[in-house]
């Protein structure tokens, strides 16, 4: 595993990486990328995203598992694993209520 600093420059989604790096989108939880999927190298332990012009926010790779199934996400450094799971559950409950035809 390695740490990766991501810069927003160039065309498309503006994310650039080392040449030959395998990229896959991962769900980001917390911080400015909360609820969005952004690409990250498969072996990145952390990713840093620019904030404004001079700051960065760090997201830490975490694996969420239920039984024999797991998914990799990046959680904001300010969140514990428990807070991350709680945030996912609360967002899901809100989605169930406010989606078209959802429970009221």
N, C-alpha and C positions, 0 to 999 in steps of 0.2 A: 504494500500500500504506500501511497505517496500523497503529499499535499499539493494542491493545484491552485494557482491564482488565475482567475478568469478575467480577461479584459473584454470590454465591449467596444469593438472597433471593427470596421469592415462592412461587408454586405450581408444581406439576409438577416438572421437574428443577431448578428453582431458579436458572436462568440468565436474566439479563435483559440486553438490548441496546438500542441506540438504535432508535426506531420506524422502520420501513421498511427495516431492514437485512436483507439476504438471509443466511439461516443454513443451514449444511449441516454434518453431522457429519464430523469428521476424526479419524483414528487419532492418539493421543498416545503417544509413545515416551519412556520414562524418567520419573523423578519420581513423584509420587503418583498420576498418571493413567496410568501405564504400561499399555499394552495395551488401553486403553478408548477409545471414540469419544465425543467431546464436540463439540457444535456450536460453530462459530466463524464470524464474518463472512467472506465470500469474499475481502475485500481486506485482511485483518489479517495484517501481517508477523509480529507477535508477539501472544501472549495471555498474560495474567497471571491465575493462579488463586490464590485465597486458601488459605493454609495456617494452620491453627489460627485464632487470633483476630487476630494482628498481623503475620503474615508473608505473602509471596507467592512463588510460583514462576513463572518465565517459560518459555514454550515458543516456539520459533522455527519459522516456516513453512519447510519444505524440500520439494523435489520429488524423488521417487525415480523413476528412469526405467530402462527396459530396452527396447532397440530403440526402436520408435515409440510405446511405451505408457508412461504416467507416472501417478503418484498423488501427491497432496499429503498430507503428514503434518505434525504438529507435534512436534518433538524438544525434549527438555528442554535448557535452556541449558548444562548441564554435559556434554552429549554432543557429540562431533564428528560430522560426517556419516559417517565411517568406523565409529565406534562404534555409531551408530544402525543402519547396515546390518548390522553384525556381530550386534547384539542381535536384529534381525529373523530372521536366519538361524539363530541358536542357539535362539530360541523355536520356530521352525518345525521344526527337527530334534527338539527335545524333544516337540513335539506329535505328530510322526510316531511316536515310540517309545511314548508313554504313552496315546495314544487307544485306545479299544476296538478290539481286533483289530490293533493296530499292531505294528511290528517290535520284538522284544525281544532 
